[in-house]
Amino acid sequence: MVDDKNGIMLTEEQQRRRRSRSVALAVCLGILVVLFYLVTMVKGPGVLNRPL
């Protein structure tokens, strides 16, 4: 694969590793979002009704 921006050639192995890293990051981000949501629900929706 040629990156048009700076002309870098990636081998099939590098492309596969890049894809797997992207999937791993997406999964971690999704887990973090779910974790924050669950913590908010456990603390109760009243945590959102606080004075500023």
C-alpha positions as CSV (number, residue, x, y, z in Angstrom):
1,M,0.0,0.0,0.0
2,V,1.3,3.5,-0.9
3,D,0.4,6.4,1.4
4,D,-0.2,9.3,-1.0
5,K,0.8,11.8,1.6
6,N,4.4,10.8,2.1
7,G,4.9,7.8,-0.2
8,I,5.3,5.2,2.5
9,M,5.0,1.5,1.4
10,L,3.4,-0.8,3.9
11,T,3.8,-4.5,3.8
12,E,0.8,-6.8,4.3
13,E,2.1,-7.6,7.8
14,Q,2.2,-3.9,8.7
15,Q,-1.3,-3.3,7.3
16,R,-2.6,-6.3,9.4
17,R,-0.9,-5.0,12.5
18,R,-2.3,-1.5,11.9
19,R,-5.8,-2.9,11.5
20,S,-5.5,-5.0,14.7
21,R,-4.2,-1.9,16.7
22,S,-7.1,0.1,15.4
23,V,-9.6,-2.6,16.4
24,A,-8.0,-2.9,19.9
25,L,-8.2,0.9,20.4
26,A,-11.8,1.0,19.4
27,V,-12.7,-1.9,21.7
28,C,-10.8,-0.2,24.6
29,L,-12.6,3.1,24.0
30,G,-16.0,1.3,23.8
31,I,-15.3,-0.5,27.1
32,L,-14.3,2.9,28.7
33,V,-17.6,4.5,27.5
34,V,-19.6,1.6,28.9
35,L,-17.7,1.7,32.2
36,F,-18.4,5.5,32.6
37,Y,-22.0,4.9,31.8
38,L,-22.3,2.1,34.4
39,V,-20.6,4.1,37.1
40,T,-22.9,7.0,36.5
41,M,-26.0,4.7,36.7
42,V,-24.7,3.0,39.9
43,K,-24.1,6.4,41.6
44,G,-27.7,7.3,40.5
45,P,-29.1,9.8,38.1
46,G,-29.2,12.3,40.9
47,V,-25.4,12.8,40.4
48,L,-26.4,15.0,37.4
49,N,-28.6,17.3,39.5
50,R,-26.0,19.0,41.5
51,P,-25.5,22.8,42.0
52,L,-22.9,24.4,39.8
